[in-house]
Amino acid sequence: MDSRTKGKTVMEVGGDGVAVITLINPPVNSLSFDVLYNLKSNYEEALSRNDVKAIVITGAKGKFSGGFDISGFSEIQKGTMKEPKVGFISIDIITDLLEAARKPSVAAIDGLALGGGLELSMACHARISTPGAQLGLPELQLGVIPGFGGTQRLPRLVGLTKALEMILTSKPVRAEEGHSLGLIDAVVPSAELLTTARRWALDIVERRKPWITSLLKTDKLPPLGEAREILKFARGQTRKQAPNMKHPLMCLDALEMGIVSGPRVGLEKEAEVGSQVISLDTTKGLIHVFFSQRGTVKVPGVTDRGLMPRKIKKVAIIGGGLMGSGIATALILSNYPVILKEVNEKFLEAGIGRVKANLQSRVRKGSMSKEKFEKTMSLLKGSLDYESFRDVDMVIEAVIENISLKQQIFADLEKYCPQHCILASNTSTIDLNKIGERTKSQDRIVGAHFFSPAHVMPLLEIVRTNHTSAQVIVDLLDVGKKIKKTPVVVGNCTGFAVNRMFFPYTQAAMFLVERGADPYLIDSAVSKFGMPMGPFRLCDLVGFGVAIATATQFIENFPERTYKSMIIPLMQEDKRAGEATRKGFYLYDDKRKAKPDPELKKYIEKARSISGANVDPKLVKLSEKEIIEMTFFPVVNEACRVFAEGIAVKAADLDIAAIMGMGFPPYRGGIMFWADSIGSKYIYSRLDEWSKTYGDFFKPCAFLAERGSKGAPLSAPVEQARSRL
Ligand SMILES: CCCCC[C@H](O)CC(=O)SCCNC(=O)CCNC(=O)[C@H](O)C(C)(C)COP(=O)(O)OP(=O)(O)OC[C@H]1O[C@@H](n2cnc3c(N)ncnc32)[C@H](O)[C@@H]1OP(=O)(O)O
């Protein structure tokens, strides 16, 4: 492949008169402009050659195509690449050249056909796939819409309702389902894929198989009135589920246009909308997230050293509480044999019971069979001592946040575990150097910070100290991948990356309420911004015990910028400790439905009298925009500190940590990306002004001050950061 080109296609014409065109653009054969232009010229050649009767399109190395090359969108957004004439690829190449050709095409699909990949195959006159193939249109997840005819052809092949489900959820279907839906014509083993596709193509030529033009099919479309009702319902659902995003509704416009006015007009609408969505801010955010999420496993100085992950054959977990049992669940679900250690029979039984309950909930929901349940549970063994730790490759300690207890455990682990064994702690705040103080194993001590519930939440913070070896990080990154987590490697400090960012968020909310802002309005503004819930509802959910324990750590470690509100401790004293006690900032009914509590005022007033804070008329009447700025700019400030200190190596890692650990809306691109979309100058000036009026909690850190004074992007690499890694 020419080093300047990004992918290509190759065409081979067989003695049977079938031209096989192979898409080649590793690793997923994405459709870059180079691939698409090559495909066009191969087609033109195949159509003009007398020795070619039919065409088969396939992908190299067991993958049809992962869709349009997503980096092409970033380049169009940055203006470094020009998008060709709107609809050129979809209408001129895929529809008018390929689908309307006088020679039939068959798609031979192995592995995956996603986005533009599936769209290309739908323009072929038949599709043959292997059993493992994944077929889907996940474009909305990226902020774009199916732009190679998917909004028109999918409903015509699988029906409107199923097409809407596939497009709006971005979820792919497997080959067998695709077959029963009419998306796939035949499912055959890999070894037979190409021969079957060639034969099928020749059968179409000989009229032994039908020559189907997907775009002209109408048999699966509902009558117009019914179609309009289905689309109206889909619009309502979309507005509810994605209120801050325009592109799903724009996609529905293209779909509807095709159904009402015919597929050609629909294609034109799709091309017009497809080109408009590329420049939406939400699209820029989502595409940034796609690459950032994949970038977290690229750790300079660690993953670029050629180290191979060692095989982790057995894992031990210490502590069967909520976290330990969740971690055990995640591991056995990915086939790791696990030993769960507890201090007595009662706790051990309870821990194993939690794991069982986690899996049983899957059986109840139908996502796990009873046989699979039994098989998965058989990977878990309980233990009350360390004898069975002699052959484990990794231990994850998940006991309560008590330094001396953890120190004792690590000293014991050093005695019982083999020398190569990784010694990990699930601590969320405690310094790992302190935890390992009584050992000589600093190079294999690492943080494996899961988020609750550990078998569900996608983030894994891998915390390294100055002594943790690169090999241990590589091993843990591999385990993270195998248990389907997104790992973010961070440095060692109180709260690591996620909790350090989380803390100022709840603190800012407490500050505002003590000065007269309405907590329920704050929660509502923050939810509208896109967080799963507001800070007060979140405190109720997490429970005040955890909130107080975390606050204690932060007050101890960052006293100069911790706002010491008494609201939560005062409520805790009255035994209202959040959702678990049915009373916190809200009142909860039997169904966990939250409603505001007029009594809350009493606690706020008492806290105000203790702190000496006064109601500030300006803060009583904050607009939603101001609420967002006053709660999230302190988070940006802390993220800047984390970045400047080298706790995170890349700003994009903080974006992913905020999205997956805090629930920051992905379509805003993550905390640093969002901050840069607003501008460092503005954020700096607001924080500076608030710090002069309200104190050091808002004081911009040196990094933000420096970048803000120049208006420089906050996410640009830190050249001379004092790295703690
Ligand atoms: C004018 C333009 C109109 C365009 C119209 C068209 O309708 C639009 C599209 O087709 S948008 C693209 C739709 N496709 C997708 O959304 C698929 C995205 N990719 C994935 O979901 C996954 O990557 C996967 C299922 C294809 C593979 O998953 P797996 O876990 O095996 O591997 P990774 O996710 O780590 O990916 C491996 C590397 O491949 C890169 N990559 C994947 N897909 C694309 C792509 N479509 N374009 C460019 N690059 C892609 C990914 O970034 C990884 O790269 P690394 O460098 O990190 O290894």
The ligand as an SDF file (V2000), in Angstrom:
LIG
                    3D

 58 60  0  0  0  0  0  0  0  0999 V2000
  -19.4260   11.4680    3.6910 C   0  0  0  0  0  0  0  0  0  0  0  0
  -19.3540   10.3960    4.6700 C   0  0  0  0  0  0  0  0  0  0  0  0
  -20.6280    9.5660    4.8180 C   0  0  0  0  0  0  0  0  0  0  0  0
  -20.3670    8.3580    5.7140 C   0  0  0  0  0  0  0  0  0  0  0  0
  -21.5730    7.5180    5.8650 C   0  0  0  0  0  0  0  0  0  0  0  0
  -21.4610    6.2910    6.7360 C   0  0  0  0  0  0  0  0  0  0  0  0
  -22.7870    5.8150    6.9150 O   0  0  0  0  0  0  0  0  0  0  0  0
  -20.8540    6.6220    8.0580 C   0  0  0  0  0  0  0  0  0  0  0  0
  -20.1550    5.4930    8.7580 C   0  0  0  0  0  0  0  0  0  0  0  0
  -19.9840    4.3990    8.2850 O   0  0  0  0  0  0  0  0  0  0  0  0
  -19.5650    5.9050   10.2840 S   0  0  0  0  0  0  0  0  0  0  0  0
  -18.7460    4.4750   10.8420 C   0  0  0  0  0  0  0  0  0  0  0  0
  -19.6750    3.4200   11.3260 C   0  0  0  0  0  0  0  0  0  0  0  0
  -18.9350    2.3820   11.9600 N   0  0  0  0  0  0  0  0  0  0  0  0
  -18.7930    2.3200   13.2830 C   0  0  0  0  0  0  0  0  0  0  0  0
  -19.3230    3.0850   14.0300 O   0  0  0  0  0  0  0  0  0  0  0  0
  -17.9070    1.2240   13.7830 C   0  0  0  0  0  0  0  0  0  0  0  0
  -16.9140    1.7790   14.7570 C   0  0  0  0  0  0  0  0  0  0  0  0
  -16.0050    0.7710   15.2340 N   0  0  0  0  0  0  0  0  0  0  0  0
  -16.3420   -0.1380   16.1610 C   0  0  0  0  0  0  0  0  0  0  0  0
  -17.4410   -0.2080   16.6570 O   0  0  0  0  0  0  0  0  0  0  0  0
  -15.2580   -1.0700   16.5920 C   0  0  0  0  0  0  0  0  0  0  0  0
  -14.0230   -0.4450   16.3740 O   0  0  0  0  0  0  0  0  0  0  0  0
  -15.2840   -2.4150   15.8380 C   0  0  0  0  0  0  0  0  0  0  0  0
  -16.5240   -3.2080   16.2700 C   0  0  0  0  0  0  0  0  0  0  0  0
  -15.2870   -2.2090   14.3500 C   0  0  0  0  0  0  0  0  0  0  0  0
  -14.0220   -3.2220   16.2140 C   0  0  0  0  0  0  0  0  0  0  0  0
  -13.9430   -3.3310   17.6300 O   0  0  0  0  0  0  0  0  0  0  0  0
  -12.6610   -3.9320   18.3480 P   0  0  0  0  0  0  0  0  0  0  0  0
  -12.9390   -3.9040   19.8030 O   0  0  0  0  0  0  0  0  0  0  0  0
  -12.2850   -5.2010   17.7190 O   0  0  0  0  0  0  0  0  0  0  0  0
  -11.4590   -2.9550   18.0190 O   0  0  0  0  0  0  0  0  0  0  0  0
  -11.3180   -1.3900   18.3010 P   0  0  0  0  0  0  0  0  0  0  0  0
  -12.6140   -0.7580   18.5760 O   0  0  0  0  0  0  0  0  0  0  0  0
  -10.2370   -1.2130   19.3050 O   0  0  0  0  0  0  0  0  0  0  0  0
  -10.8470   -0.8630   16.8940 O   0  0  0  0  0  0  0  0  0  0  0  0
   -9.5960   -1.2830   16.3590 C   0  0  0  0  0  0  0  0  0  0  0  0
   -8.9720   -0.1450   15.6200 C   0  0  0  0  0  0  0  0  0  0  0  0
   -9.7940    0.1600   14.4930 O   0  0  0  0  0  0  0  0  0  0  0  0
  -10.1170    1.5480   14.4800 C   0  0  0  0  0  0  0  0  0  0  0  0
  -11.4470    1.6720   13.8670 N   0  0  0  0  0  0  0  0  0  0  0  0
  -12.5370    0.9220   14.0920 C   0  0  0  0  0  0  0  0  0  0  0  0
  -13.5370    1.3200   13.3060 N   0  0  0  0  0  0  0  0  0  0  0  0
  -13.0770    2.3280   12.5570 C   0  0  0  0  0  0  0  0  0  0  0  0
  -13.6430    3.1470   11.5460 C   0  0  0  0  0  0  0  0  0  0  0  0
  -14.8940    2.9800   11.1190 N   0  0  0  0  0  0  0  0  0  0  0  0
  -12.8800    4.1200   11.0180 N   0  0  0  0  0  0  0  0  0  0  0  0
  -11.5980    4.2940   11.3880 C   0  0  0  0  0  0  0  0  0  0  0  0
  -10.9940    3.5280   12.3640 N   0  0  0  0  0  0  0  0  0  0  0  0
  -11.7350    2.5670   12.9080 C   0  0  0  0  0  0  0  0  0  0  0  0
  -10.1030    1.9270   15.9490 C   0  0  0  0  0  0  0  0  0  0  0  0
   -9.9430    3.3020   16.0890 O   0  0  0  0  0  0  0  0  0  0  0  0
   -8.9190    1.1370   16.4480 C   0  0  0  0  0  0  0  0  0  0  0  0
   -7.7630    1.8450   16.0520 O   0  0  0  0  0  0  0  0  0  0  0  0
   -6.4620    1.8350   16.9630 P   0  0  0  0  0  0  0  0  0  0  0  0
   -5.5050    2.7230   16.2560 O   0  0  0  0  0  0  0  0  0  0  0  0
   -6.8780    2.3870   18.2920 O   0  0  0  0  0  0  0  0  0  0  0  0
   -6.0330    0.4180   17.0600 O   0  0  0  0  0  0  0  0  0  0  0  0
  1  2  1  0
  2  3  1  0
  3  4  1  0
  4  5  1  0
  5  6  1  0
  6  7  1  0
  6  8  1  0
  8  9  1  0
  9 10  2  0
  9 11  1  0
 11 12  1  0
 12 13  1  0
 13 14  1  0
 14 15  1  0
 15 16  2  0
 15 17  1  0
 17 18  1  0
 18 19  1  0
 19 20  1  0
 20 21  2  0
 20 22  1  0
 22 23  1  0
 22 24  1  0
 24 25  1  0
 24 26  1  0
 24 27  1  0
 27 28  1  0
 28 29  1  0
 29 30  2  0
 29 31  1  0
 29 32  1  0
 32 33  1  0
 33 34  2  0
 33 35  1  0
 33 36  1  0
 36 37  1  0
 37 38  1  0
 38 39  1  0
 38 53  1  0
 39 40  1  0
 40 41  1  0
 40 51  1  0
 41 42  1  0
 41 50  1  0
 42 43  2  0
 43 44  1  0
 44 45  1  0
 44 50  2  0
 45 46  1  0
 45 47  2  0
 47 48  1  0
 48 49  2  0
 49 50  1  0
 51 52  1  0
 51 53  1  0
 53 54  1  0
 54 55  1  0
 55 56  2  0
 55 57  1  0
 55 58  1  0
M  END
$$$$
